[in-house]
Amino acid sequence: MRCLQQKQDTKEIKLDVKDIKILALLSNNARIPLTQLSKKVALSRDAVDYRIKNYEKSGLIQGYRTIINVAEFGYNNYHLFIKLNNPSEEIEKRILSRLIKHDFIRAILKFSGGFDFEIAIIAKDLEELDKRIENITRDCSGFVQDYEILTFSKFYASRTLPKSFSNIIEDLEIKKKQYKIDKKDIEILKLISENALLPLYEIGNKIKLSADAISYRIKKMRESKIINKFIPVVDYSLLGYNVFVVLFDINSLNEERGKKLGEFFIHDNNTIWAVKTIGKFNVLVYFLVKNIDDLQKSISKLRSMFPGEVRNHNVLIAYEEYKFTYFPPGLF
């Protein structure tokens, strides 16, 4: 479980310029070789390794994940926002314990605001989605007061840390190449989905392939966009950041406006993730900020881009992350 909101008793970790650069580079590619990373930050390999181990020891970095594109497996992403009817703490824990077990759920986040939970679901079609929503509402034991389901239609921005943390330029877009995965590739993805830094020789030993063969397959899966990125899992609260999720309903969000919106999210200092959606709200954004003023600046700037066209927006404060995986068992 990861904390997403800075608490009063949370002691913020102080970072110097080198730390900021190391974390920014890791967030761009967690599998970057130490020798290459050390050159980029002008420190020895041992010094960089020592700093990274300290990030892990302090809990700032809680692991490393592989971002896997579920669309390549024929699945769609859906986010279910649920409002519960004031269950007791015991009942809420019981509900969460049931939801976490579902192999079609990628993530569960707890909020304060108009909704209590956000549940990320994968499904191949509407019929499958309907059954999965039925399972979730049944698990909620009749405590569902309201819910909204949003379907992803387009990504605008995705990063681990906001531009307010570092302005290091991310990798250039990789041109997609065709590659047909097999059972060995699936085994690799299973292993690196929750541990993106697993050594090649260790992966090879587990699935009976050479380290070179593993390296080749990972490279091909990156080129074919099956693997999007390797990232560190950062405890934002230890950096003094808070996570806010904002749902927008923007009138007439056509291609031209969508392009304008995409440019905004790419350059906004506080955006870490933004997508176009289908549902009651047509834009879903994650903002990472140190204070409420920064959040308000981003929201106000977005609204000023579309005067009178933002019909509604709902601000949610993210508190806890109970589950998060980019490669749920439901995929295979």
C-alpha contacts under 8 A as a table, 3 or more apart, distances in Angstrom:
res1	aa1	res2	aa2	distance
1	M	320	E	6.77
1	M	321	E	5.44
1	M	322	Y	4.83
1	M	323	K	6.84
2	R	235	D	6.62
2	R	320	E	5.84
2	R	321	E	5.04
2	R	322	Y	6.93
3	C	6	Q	7.60
3	C	235	D	6.52
3	C	236	Y	7.45
3	C	237	S	6.51
3	C	319	Y	6.22
3	C	320	E	4.98
3	C	321	E	6.52
4	L	235	D	7.05
4	L	236	Y	6.09
4	L	237	S	5.97
4	L	241	Y	7.97
4	L	242	N	6.07
4	L	243	V	5.76
4	L	318	A	5.96
4	L	319	Y	4.96
4	L	320	E	5.50
4	L	321	E	6.96
5	Q	236	Y	7.48
5	Q	237	S	5.58
5	Q	241	Y	7.03
5	Q	242	N	4.66
5	Q	243	V	6.21
5	Q	317	I	7.87
5	Q	318	A	6.53
5	Q	319	Y	5.10
5	Q	320	E	7.47
6	Q	10	T	6.32
6	Q	236	Y	7.69
6	Q	237	S	4.36
6	Q	238	L	7.28
6	Q	240	G	6.08
6	Q	241	Y	6.40
6	Q	242	N	5.86
7	K	10	T	5.17
7	K	237	S	7.43
10	T	237	S	7.18
10	T	238	L	6.85
11	K	238	L	6.53
12	E	237	S	7.26
12	E	238	L	4.69
12	E	239	L	5.43
12	E	240	G	5.58
13	I	238	L	5.57
13	I	239	L	5.83
13	I	240	G	7.96
14	K	239	L	7.62
15	L	18	K	7.83
15	L	19	D	5.49
15	L	20	I	6.40
16	D	19	D	5.27
16	D	20	I	6.38
17	V	20	I	5.21
17	V	21	K	6.32
18	K	21	K	5.15
18	K	22	I	6.15
18	K	41	V	6.34
19	D	22	I	5.11
19	D	23	L	6.15
19	D	51	R	7.51
20	I	23	L	5.29
20	I	24	A	6.08
20	I	165	F	7.39
20	I	166	S	6.92
21	K	24	A	5.07
21	K	25	L	6.13
21	K	41	V	6.72
21	K	166	S	7.25
21	K	168	I	7.66
22	I	25	L	5.23
22	I	26	L	6.13
22	I	37	L	7.34
22	I	41	V	6.91
22	I	48	V	7.83
23	L	26	L	5.04
23	L	27	S	6.05
24	A	27	S	5.13
24	A	28	N	6.44
24	A	161	L	7.16
24	A	165	F	7.98
24	A	166	S	6.35
24	A	168	I	6.71
25	L	28	N	5.09
25	L	29	N	6.33
25	L	30	A	7.54
25	L	37	L	7.55
25	L	168	I	7.51
26	L	29	N	4.99
26	L	30	A	4.35
26	L	31	R	7.47
26	L	32	I	7.01
26	L	231	I	6.64
26	L	232	P	6.65
27	S	30	A	6.00
27	S	159	R	7.54
27	S	160	T	5.72
27	S	161	L	7.03
27	S	230	F	7.60
27	S	231	I	5.04
27	S	232	P	5.85
28	N	159	R	7.79
28	N	160	T	7.81
28	N	170	E	5.99
28	N	171	D	7.05
28	N	229	K	7.51
28	N	230	F	7.37
28	N	231	I	6.68
29	N	32	I	5.57
29	N	229	K	6.53
29	N	230	F	5.22
29	N	231	I	5.99
30	A	64	Y	7.07
30	A	196	A	7.40
30	A	197	L	7.24
30	A	230	F	5.06
30	A	231	I	4.94
30	A	232	P	6.05
31	R	196	A	7.16
31	R	197	L	6.01
31	R	230	F	6.40
32	I	36	Q	6.82
32	I	37	L	6.52
33	P	36	Q	5.32
33	P	37	L	6.20
34	L	37	L	4.91
34	L	38	S	5.91
34	L	45	R	6.01
34	L	48	V	7.27
34	L	49	D	7.16
35	T	38	S	5.21
35	T	39	K	6.43
35	T	45	R	5.76
36	Q	39	K	5.29
36	Q	40	K	6.46
37	L	40	K	5.19
37	L	41	V	6.44
37	L	45	R	7.88
37	L	48	V	7.69
38	S	41	V	5.33
38	S	42	A	5.76
38	S	43	L	5.12
38	S	44	S	5.67
38	S	45	R	5.25
38	S	48	V	6.12
39	K	42	A	5.06
39	K	43	L	6.66
39	K	44	S	7.74
43	L	47	A	6.20
43	L	48	V	6.46
44	S	47	A	5.13
44	S	48	V	6.37
45	R	48	V	5.29
45	R	49	D	6.17
46	D	49	D	4.99
46	D	50	Y	6.03
47	A	50	Y	5.10
47	A	51	R	6.31
48	V	51	R	5.17
48	V	52	I	6.26
49	D	52	I	5.22
49	D	53	K	6.19
50	Y	53	K	5.19
50	Y	54	N	6.30
51	R	54	N	5.05
51	R	55	Y	6.38
52	I	55	Y	5.02
52	I	56	E	6.39
53	K	56	E	5.08
53	K	57	K	6.06
54	N	57	K	4.90
54	N	58	S	6.01
55	Y	58	S	5.35
55	Y	59	G	6.30
55	Y	60	L	5.10
55	Y	61	I	5.48
56	E	59	G	5.20
56	E	60	L	5.97
56	E	61	I	4.76
56	E	62	Q	6.13
56	E	63	G	7.61
57	K	60	L	7.68
57	K	61	I	7.99
58	S	61	I	7.66
59	G	62	Q	5.53
59	G	235	D	6.90
60	L	234	V	5.60
60	L	235	D	5.08
60	L	236	Y	7.57
60	L	238	L	6.23
60	L	239	L	7.90
61	I	64	Y	7.93
61	I	232	P	6.27
61	I	233	V	5.53
61	I	234	V	4.74
61	I	235	D	6.39
62	Q	232	P	7.36
62	Q	233	V	5.27
62	Q	234	V	6.17
62	Q	235	D	6.99
63	G	194	E	7.81
63	G	195	N	6.86
63	G	232	P	5.90
63	G	233	V	5.24
63	G	234	V	7.91
64	Y	194	E	6.59
64	Y	195	N	5.30
64	Y	196	A	5.11
64	Y	197	L	6.55
64	Y	230	F	7.13
64	Y	231	I	5.62
64	Y	232	P	4.30
64	Y	233	V	5.54
65	R	192	I	7.04
65	R	193	S	5.43
65	R	194	E	4.95
65	R	195	N	5.48
65	R	196	A	4.82
65	R	230	F	5.88
65	R	231	I	5.48
65	R	232	P	6.32
65	R	233	V	6.95
65	R	325	T	7.97
65	R	326	Y	7.72
66	T	192	I	6.27
66	T	193	S	4.69
66	T	194	E	6.76
66	T	195	N	7.32
66	T	196	A	5.28
66	T	227	I	7.00
66	T	228	N	7.60
66	T	229	K	5.94
66	T	230	F	4.59
66	T	231	I	6.40
66	T	326	Y	6.88
67	I	193	S	7.22
67	I	227	I	5.98
67	I	228	N	5.37
67	I	229	K	5.15
67	I	230	F	6.17
67	I	231	I	7.47
67	I	326	Y	5.52
67	I	327	F	7.90
68	I	193	S	7.59
68	I	226	I	5.78
68	I	227	I	4.65
68	I	228	N	5.81
68	I	229	K	7.52
68	I	326	Y	5.61
68	I	327	F	6.35
69	N	72	E	5.85
69	N	73	F	7.77
69	N	225	K	6.83
69	N	226	I	5.15
69	N	227	I	6.15
69	N	228	N	6.51
69	N	326	Y	7.91
70	V	73	F	5.34
70	V	74	G	6.87
70	V	75	Y	5.56
70	V	76	N	7.02
70	V	77	N	7.75
70	V	122	I	7.94
70	V	226	I	7.70
70	V	326	Y	7.94
70	V	327	F	7.53
70	V	331	L	7.56
71	A	74	G	5.05
71	A	75	Y	4.88
71	A	76	N	5.91
71	A	77	N	7.99
72	E	75	Y	7.31
72	E	226	I	6.13
73	F	331	L	7.06
74	G	124	K	6.13
75	Y	122	I	6.01
75	Y	123	A	5.37
75	Y	124	K	4.50
75	Y	125	D	7.76
75	Y	331	L	7.79
76	N	122	I	5.63
76	N	123	A	5.53
76	N	124	K	5.85
76	N	125	D	7.52
76	N	151	T	7.76
76	N	152	F	7.44
77	N	120	A	7.10
77	N	121	I	6.00
77	N	122	I	5.00
77	N	123	A	6.92
77	N	151	T	6.33
77	N	152	F	5.82
78	Y	120	A	5.84
78	Y	121	I	5.09
78	Y	122	I	6.21
78	Y	123	A	7.67
78	Y	149	I	6.82
78	Y	150	L	5.63
78	Y	151	T	4.67
78	Y	152	F	6.21
79	H	118	E	6.54
79	H	119	I	5.61
79	H	120	A	4.51
79	H	121	I	6.04
79	H	149	I	5.79
79	H	150	L	5.22
79	H	151	T	6.63
80	L	118	E	5.61
80	L	119	I	5.00
80	L	120	A	6.34
80	L	121	I	7.37
80	L	147	Y	6.89
80	L	148	E	5.81
80	L	149	I	4.51
80	L	150	L	6.44
81	F	115	F	6.14
81	F	116	D	7.46
81	F	117	F	5.74
81	F	118	E	4.55
81	F	119	I	6.43
81	F	147	Y	5.38
81	F	148	E	5.18
81	F	149	I	6.35
82	I	115	F	5.46
82	I	116	D	5.83
82	I	117	F	5.27
82	I	118	E	6.45
82	I	119	I	7.96
82	I	144	V	6.89
82	I	145	Q	7.70
82	I	146	D	6.03
82	I	147	Y	4.38
82	I	148	E	6.72
83	K	114	G	7.05
83	K	115	F	4.52
83	K	116	D	5.06
83	K	117	F	6.92
83	K	144	V	6.10
83	K	145	Q	5.45
83	K	146	D	5.04
83	K	147	Y	5.94
84	L	87	P	6.89
84	L	115	F	7.73
84	L	116	D	6.48
84	L	143	F	5.32
84	L	144	V	4.58
84	L	145	Q	5.03
84	L	146	D	6.97
85	N	143	F	5.08
85	N	144	V	6.00
85	N	145	Q	5.19
86	N	143	F	7.53
87	P	90	E	7.98
87	P	91	I	5.87
87	P	92	E	6.01
87	P	143	F	6.73
88	S	91	I	5.22
88	S	92	E	6.17
89	E	92	E	5.08
89	E	93	K	6.24
90	E	93	K	5.23
90	E	94	R	6.32
91	I	94	R	4.96
91	I	95	I	6.16
92	E	95	I	5.06
92	E	96	L	6.20
93	K	96	L	5.10
93	K	97	S	6.11
94	R	97	S	5.18
94	R	98	R	6.47
95	I	98	R	5.31
95	I	99	L	6.31
95	I	139	D	6.01
95	I	140	C	5.49
95	I	141	S	7.60
96	L	99	L	5.04
96	L	100	I	6.03
97	S	100	I	5.46
97	S	101	K	6.83
98	R	101	K	5.63
98	R	102	H	7.35
98	R	139	D	6.38
99	L	102	H	5.68
99	L	105	I	7.65
99	L	136	I	6.81
99	L	139	D	6.94
100	I	105	I	7.28
100	I	108	I	7.63
100	I	322	Y	7.62
100	I	323	K	6.59
102	H	105	I	5.67
103	D	106	R	7.74
103	D	328	P	5.77
103	D	329	P	5.16
103	D	330	G	4.75
104	F	121	I	5.82
104	F	122	I	5.55
104	F	123	A	7.34
104	F	132	R	7.93
104	F	328	P	6.30
104	F	329	P	7.06
104	F	330	G	4.81
104	F	331	L	7.55
105	I	108	I	7.69
105	I	119	I	6.90
105	I	120	A	5.74
105	I	121	I	4.67
105	I	122	I	6.58
105	I	328	P	6.95
106	R	119	I	7.52
106	R	120	A	5.24
106	R	121	I	5.87
106	R	122	I	7.24
106	R	323	K	6.95
106	R	324	F	5.50
106	R	325	T	5.15
106	R	326	Y	6.43
106	R	327	F	7.48
106	R	328	P	5.91
107	A	118	E	7.76
107	A	119	I	5.66
107	A	120	A	4.94
107	A	121	I	7.53
107	A	321	E	7.60
107	A	322	Y	7.26
107	A	323	K	4.76
107	A	324	F	4.20
107	A	325	T	6.43
108	I	117	F	6.80
108	I	118	E	5.71
108	I	119	I	4.69
108	I	120	A	6.57
108	I	321	E	6.01
108	I	322	Y	5.38
108	I	323	K	5.10
108	I	324	F	6.74
109	L	117	F	5.49
109	L	118	E	5.15
109	L	119	I	6.66
109	L	318	A	6.80
109	L	319	Y	7.38
109	L	320	E	5.77
109	L	321	E	4.60
109	L	322	Y	6.07
109	L	323	K	7.39
110	K	116	D	5.78
110	K	117	F	4.62
110	K	118	E	6.64
110	K	318	A	5.88
110	K	319	Y	5.59
110	K	320	E	5.21
110	K	321	E	6.51
110	K	322	Y	7.72
111	F	115	F	6.44
111	F	116	D	4.83
111	F	117	F	5.65
111	F	118	E	7.64
111	F	316	L	5.98
111	F	317	I	5.28
111	F	318	A	4.56
111	F	319	Y	5.67
111	F	320	E	7.52
112	S	115	F	6.86
112	S	116	D	6.10
112	S	316	L	5.84
112	S	317	I	5.07
112	S	318	A	6.65
112	S	319	Y	7.34
113	G	116	D	6.90
113	G	315	V	6.79
113	G	316	L	4.92
113	G	317	I	6.45
114	G	314	N	7.03
114	G	315	V	7.61
114	G	316	L	6.72
115	F	118	E	7.68
115	F	147	Y	7.88
115	F	316	L	7.25
122	I	129	L	7.75
122	I	330	G	7.86
123	A	126	L	7.53
123	A	128	E	5.80
123	A	129	L	5.35
124	K	128	E	6.40
124	K	129	L	7.43
125	D	128	E	5.42
125	D	129	L	6.19
126	L	129	L	4.85
126	L	130	D	5.99
127	E	130	D	5.16
127	E	131	K	6.51
128	E	131	K	5.24
128	E	132	R	6.32
129	L	132	R	5.07
129	L	133	I	6.19
130	D	133	I	5.22
130	D	134	E	6.25
131	K	134	E	5.02
131	K	135	N	6.30
132	R	135	N	4.99
132	R	136	I	6.28
133	I	136	I	5.04
133	I	137	T	6.12
134	E	137	T	5.26
134	E	138	R	6.04
135	N	138	R	5.15
135	N	139	D	6.21
136	I	139	D	5.06
136	I	140	C	6.39
137	T	140	C	5.03
137	T	141	S	7.05
137	T	142	G	7.13
137	T	144	V	6.66
138	R	141	S	5.51
138	R	142	G	6.82
140	C	143	F	5.60
140	C	144	V	6.39
141	S	144	V	7.80
144	V	147	Y	7.39
148	E	279	G	7.65
148	E	280	K	7.26
149	I	279	G	6.55
150	L	277	T	5.83
150	L	278	I	5.54
150	L	279	G	5.04
150	L	280	K	7.50
150	L	281	F	7.33
150	L	282	N	7.92
151	T	277	T	5.23
151	T	278	I	5.01
151	T	279	G	6.76
152	F	155	F	7.78
152	F	275	V	6.72
152	F	276	K	6.14
152	F	277	T	4.58
152	F	278	I	6.53
153	S	275	V	7.41
153	S	276	K	5.58
153	S	277	T	5.34
153	S	278	I	6.78
154	K	275	V	5.65
154	K	276	K	4.99
154	K	277	T	7.08
155	F	158	S	7.65
155	F	274	A	6.39
155	F	275	V	4.43
155	F	276	K	6.30
156	Y	261	L	7.76
156	Y	262	G	4.85
156	Y	263	E	7.98
156	Y	265	F	6.63
156	Y	266	I	7.28
156	Y	273	W	7.52
156	Y	274	A	5.25
156	Y	275	V	5.16
156	Y	276	K	7.07
157	A	262	G	7.11
157	A	265	F	6.08
157	A	266	I	5.77
157	A	271	T	7.73
157	A	272	I	6.85
157	A	273	W	5.16
157	A	274	A	5.08
157	A	275	V	7.00
158	S	272	I	5.61
158	S	273	W	4.39
158	S	274	A	6.62
159	R	162	P	6.90
159	R	272	I	4.94
159	R	273	W	6.27
160	T	231	I	7.23
160	T	232	P	7.86
160	T	234	V	7.93
160	T	272	I	6.14
161	L	165	F	6.43
161	L	166	S	7.64
161	L	272	I	6.19
161	L	288	L	7.79
162	P	165	F	5.51
162	P	166	S	6.96
162	P	269	N	5.90
162	P	270	N	5.26
162	P	271	T	5.89
162	P	272	I	5.39
162	P	288	L	6.56
163	K	166	S	5.08
163	K	167	N	5.21
163	K	267	H	7.67
163	K	268	D	7.13
163	K	269	N	4.55
163	K	270	N	6.47
163	K	271	T	7.74
164	S	167	N	7.25
164	S	269	N	4.86
164	S	270	N	6.28
174	I	223	E	6.50
175	K	223	E	6.90
176	K	223	E	5.52
176	K	224	S	4.99
176	K	225	K	6.20
177	K	223	E	5.53
177	K	224	S	4.67
177	K	225	K	7.87
178	Q	223	E	7.88
178	Q	224	S	5.45
179	Y	220	K	6.63
179	Y	221	M	7.09
179	Y	224	S	5.83
181	I	184	K	7.91
181	I	185	D	5.74
181	I	186	I	7.37
181	I	221	M	7.91
182	D	185	D	5.35
182	D	186	I	6.54
183	K	186	I	5.04
183	K	187	E	6.30
184	K	187	E	5.03
184	K	188	I	6.29
184	K	207	I	7.19
185	D	188	I	5.00
185	D	189	L	6.24
185	D	217	R	6.88
186	I	189	L	5.07
186	I	190	K	6.20
187	E	190	K	5.12
187	E	191	L	6.40
187	E	207	I	7.16
188	I	191	L	5.21
188	I	192	I	6.24
188	I	203	I	6.91
188	I	207	I	7.82
188	I	214	I	7.80
189	L	192	I	5.26
189	L	193	S	5.56
189	L	327	F	7.64
190	K	193	S	5.51
190	K	194	E	7.67
190	K	327	F	7.14
191	L	194	E	6.81
191	L	195	N	6.71
191	L	198	L	7.71
191	L	203	I	7.22
192	I	195	N	4.66
192	I	196	A	4.53
192	I	197	L	7.12
192	I	198	L	6.32
193	S	196	A	6.05
193	S	325	T	7.44
193	S	326	Y	6.60
193	S	327	F	6.03
194	E	325	T	7.18
195	N	198	L	5.74
196	A	230	F	6.09
196	A	231	I	7.52
198	L	202	E	6.81
198	L	203	I	6.81
199	P	202	E	5.30
199	P	203	I	6.42
200	L	203	I	5.16
200	L	204	G	6.07
200	L	211	A	4.97
200	L	212	D	7.83
200	L	214	I	6.23
200	L	215	S	6.73
201	Y	204	G	4.89
201	Y	205	N	6.09
201	Y	210	S	6.91
201	Y	211	A	4.81
202	E	205	N	5.11
202	E	206	K	6.36
203	I	206	K	5.23
203	I	207	I	6.41
203	I	209	L	7.99
203	I	211	A	7.57
203	I	214	I	7.31
204	G	207	I	5.37
204	G	208	K	5.38
204	G	209	L	4.53
204	G	210	S	5.27
204	G	211	A	5.50
204	G	213	A	7.99
204	G	214	I	6.40
205	N	208	K	5.22
205	N	209	L	6.64
205	N	210	S	7.64
209	L	213	A	6.23
209	L	214	I	6.78
210	S	213	A	5.14
210	S	214	I	6.40
211	A	214	I	5.08
211	A	215	S	6.16
212	D	215	S	5.03
212	D	216	Y	6.16
213	A	216	Y	5.10
213	A	217	R	6.22
214	I	217	R	5.16
214	I	218	I	6.17
215	S	218	I	5.25
215	S	219	K	6.12
216	Y	219	K	5.11
216	Y	220	K	6.23
217	R	220	K	5.08
217	R	221	M	6.18
218	I	221	M	5.06
218	I	222	R	6.18
218	I	227	I	7.90
219	K	222	R	5.11
219	K	223	E	6.25
220	K	223	E	5.03
220	K	224	S	6.12
221	M	224	S	5.11
221	M	225	K	6.15
221	M	226	I	5.11
221	M	227	I	5.51
222	R	225	K	5.15
222	R	226	I	6.08
222	R	227	I	4.77
222	R	228	N	6.26
222	R	229	K	7.75
223	E	226	I	7.74
223	E	227	I	7.95
224	S	227	I	7.56
225	K	228	N	5.50
235	D	238	L	5.82
235	D	239	L	7.41
236	Y	239	L	5.29
236	Y	240	G	6.60
236	Y	241	Y	5.25
236	Y	242	N	6.77
236	Y	243	V	7.95
237	S	240	G	5.03
237	S	241	Y	5.25
237	S	242	N	6.39
238	L	241	Y	7.40
240	G	290	K	5.84
241	Y	288	L	6.11
241	Y	289	V	5.21
241	Y	290	K	4.53
241	Y	291	N	7.77
242	N	288	L	5.66
242	N	289	V	5.41
242	N	290	K	5.97
242	N	291	N	7.60
242	N	318	A	7.74
243	V	286	Y	6.85
243	V	287	F	5.88
243	V	288	L	4.82
243	V	289	V	6.69
243	V	317	I	6.46
243	V	318	A	5.46
243	V	319	Y	7.69
244	F	286	Y	5.83
244	F	287	F	5.21
244	F	288	L	6.47
244	F	289	V	7.86
244	F	295	L	7.96
244	F	315	V	6.87
244	F	316	L	5.68
244	F	317	I	4.78
244	F	318	A	5.67
245	V	284	L	7.33
245	V	285	V	5.71
245	V	286	Y	4.61
245	V	287	F	6.28
245	V	315	V	6.02
245	V	316	L	5.06
245	V	317	I	6.41
245	V	318	A	6.79
246	V	284	L	6.07
246	V	285	V	5.29
246	V	286	Y	6.50
246	V	287	F	7.71
246	V	313	H	6.70
246	V	314	N	5.53
246	V	315	V	4.58
246	V	316	L	6.08
247	L	281	F	6.00
247	L	282	N	7.61
247	L	283	V	5.93
247	L	284	L	4.88
247	L	285	V	6.57
247	L	313	H	5.34
247	L	314	N	5.05
247	L	315	V	6.65
248	F	281	F	5.40
248	F	282	N	6.17
248	F	283	V	5.04
248	F	284	L	6.46
248	F	310	V	7.01
248	F	311	R	7.88
248	F	312	N	5.97
248	F	313	H	4.36
248	F	314	N	6.66
249	D	280	K	7.03
249	D	281	F	4.52
249	D	282	N	5.35
249	D	283	V	6.56
249	D	310	V	5.85
249	D	311	R	5.60
249	D	312	N	5.15
249	D	313	H	6.13
250	I	253	L	6.12
250	I	281	F	7.70
250	I	282	N	6.67
250	I	283	V	7.54
250	I	309	E	5.64
250	I	310	V	4.39
250	I	311	R	5.87
250	I	312	N	7.33
251	N	309	E	5.05
251	N	310	V	6.21
251	N	311	R	6.57
252	S	309	E	7.84
253	L	256	E	7.92
253	L	257	R	5.65
253	L	258	G	6.03
254	N	257	R	5.38
254	N	258	G	5.92
255	E	258	G	4.94
255	E	259	K	6.15
256	E	259	K	5.26
256	E	260	K	6.44
257	R	260	K	5.00
257	R	261	L	6.07
258	G	261	L	4.95
258	G	262	G	6.08
259	K	262	G	5.04
259	K	263	E	6.36
260	K	263	E	5.25
260	K	264	F	6.40
261	L	264	F	5.03
261	L	265	F	6.43
261	L	302	L	7.96
262	G	265	F	5.29
262	G	266	I	6.26
263	E	266	I	5.19
263	E	267	H	6.36
264	F	267	H	5.41
264	F	268	D	5.78
264	F	302	L	7.55
265	F	268	D	5.07
265	F	271	T	6.05
265	F	274	A	6.92
266	I	271	T	7.65
268	D	271	T	5.78
268	D	298	S	7.10
269	N	298	S	7.98
270	N	287	F	5.28
270	N	288	L	5.35
270	N	289	V	6.01
270	N	294	D	7.39
270	N	295	L	7.27
270	N	298	S	7.00
271	T	274	A	7.18
271	T	285	V	7.15
271	T	286	Y	6.04
271	T	287	F	4.57
271	T	288	L	6.33
272	I	285	V	7.85
272	I	286	Y	5.78
272	I	287	F	5.87
272	I	288	L	6.53
273	W	285	V	5.74
273	W	286	Y	5.08
273	W	287	F	7.28
274	A	283	V	7.26
274	A	284	L	5.68
274	A	285	V	4.29
274	A	286	Y	6.28
275	V	283	V	5.86
275	V	284	L	5.42
275	V	285	V	6.58
276	K	282	N	5.66
276	K	283	V	4.64
276	K	284	L	6.47
277	T	281	F	6.88
277	T	282	N	4.44
277	T	283	V	5.44
277	T	284	L	6.81
278	I	281	F	6.88
278	I	282	N	5.37
279	G	282	N	6.10
281	F	284	L	7.47
287	F	295	L	6.98
288	L	295	L	7.95
289	V	292	I	7.19
289	V	294	D	6.10
289	V	295	L	6.26
290	K	294	D	7.18
291	N	294	D	5.74
291	N	295	L	7.00
292	I	295	L	5.10
292	I	296	Q	6.21
293	D	296	Q	5.04
293	D	297	K	6.18
294	D	297	K	5.10
294	D	298	S	6.50
295	L	298	S	5.35
295	L	299	I	6.33
296	Q	299	I	5.09
296	Q	300	S	5.88
297	K	300	S	5.16
297	K	301	K	5.99
298	S	301	K	5.20
298	S	302	L	6.21
299	I	302	L	5.18
299	I	303	R	6.19
300	S	303	R	5.10
300	S	304	S	6.07
301	K	304	S	5.13
301	K	305	M	6.48
302	L	305	M	5.27
302	L	306	F	7.05
303	R	306	F	5.39
303	R	307	P	6.24
303	R	308	G	7.87
303	R	309	E	7.77
303	R	310	V	6.24
304	S	307	P	5.30
306	F	309	E	5.28
306	F	310	V	6.65
307	P	310	V	7.29
308	G	311	R	7.19
310	V	313	H	7.33
321	E	324	F	7.15
325	T	328	P	6.02
327	F	331	L	6.89
328	P	331	L	5.93
329	P	332	F	5.78
